[in-house]
Every structure is written in structure tokens, then in C-alpha cells.
Amino acid sequence: CYECDLGKIDNVPGSALVVGGDAIGMGTDQVRLTSGANPSQKGGVWYNKPLDLSCGFKATATFKWTGDALSASCACVAIRSASSPKIGLPGVNCGLQTLRAYGVCMDTFGAHGLKEYRNGAYFADFESSNWTAATEHTLDLDWAPGRKLVVKRSGSADKTWEIDVSHDDMAAAVGGSLEKAYIGLTAGT
């Protein structure tokens, strides 16, 4: 089972982060997923080694919006079974659209809120909320088969949710086996 602080390269032994799309590495522990330079960007960063998530995982990611009019419309902690650093389409699906992936996304476009994506498509809302620009927001995910996914958000307002996601649901959402899954971050403008 894995516990990882996404963005920290040394969390997975022998692994590195692969940056894709419009994302740019900003040092050893920061990645700019989209720049706000244009309205059609998508970016992502993935561990380059598969993890065995079949017994569960814990993941932490910290996001910060700059407040630019064209900054990312959403940012997402994502899990998928394919190994390439491919990113889906830009826009409201957080860079997950067209990917077989599971994601928990902080959405800042239209109906702001915390959203769940399965198989690369919107699945459900946790909450409607406005995110504060220039404030760090942290998502902590904790999941194991046989119990609910626990999502904790901290930043401008702390809150915790429990979501029913079975082992089979999670495996189907990522497009294959949880024994060889990739975890990362995506965003879209």
C-alpha cells in the first residue's frame, strides 16, 4: 500500500514524475499544471512507475490558483492504469476527458465545487464551493477495499467526505487493474 505526497519525487522508490501537456516542472516539489496563458490548456504529472493500489492508498496534493482569469478551471488527483503521461481534453473535465481514470477534482468553473470523475467523465458532486485564489488548498485521499474513500479538503475551509467506491468500481474507473495503477495530477482550462 502506498502513501504519497504528490509532487514529491522521492515518495516512490525508483520513480520519477513525468510532466505532460502544458505542465512545467517548477523545482523538486512544484509543478505548474496550466499557466493561464491561453484558454485551452491541459496539464498533468504522473509517477512513471506503476503502484500496487489493490490494498489501498493515501495521497496528498496541494493546489494553488493564481487568480488569473484564464488559470485552470479545475485540478484533480487522478488514478489510471495506462502508463503514458497522456492528458485528456482541456476544459471542465479537468484534463481527464477521454482517459480511463478515477479523479477527485477541485472545480473553479461555473458550478464551483469538489467533484468525482469515473472513467474520465463527471460522476458526482461532493459540494458546491468557491475556492479562494492565491490560497493553498490541500486534498487528502485515503482509500482501501471494503471501506469508503475518505476525502479531506483543507485550505480556506476544512471539510471531510466519505464516498462509496468499491474495489471493482475503482478498477473499472481506472480502466484495468489496481495492481498496476499510475497516480498523478491533472488540470484543464
Secondary structure, 3 states (H helix, E strand, C coil): CEEEECCCHHHCCCCCEEEEECCEECCCCCEECCCCCCCCCEEEEEECCCECCCCCEEEEEEEECCCCCCCCCEEEEEEECCCCCCCCCCCCCCCCCCCCEEEEEEECCCCCEEEEEECCEEEEEEECCCCCCCCEEEEEEEECCCCCEEEEEECCCCEEEEECCCHHHHHHHHCCCCCCEEEEEEEEC
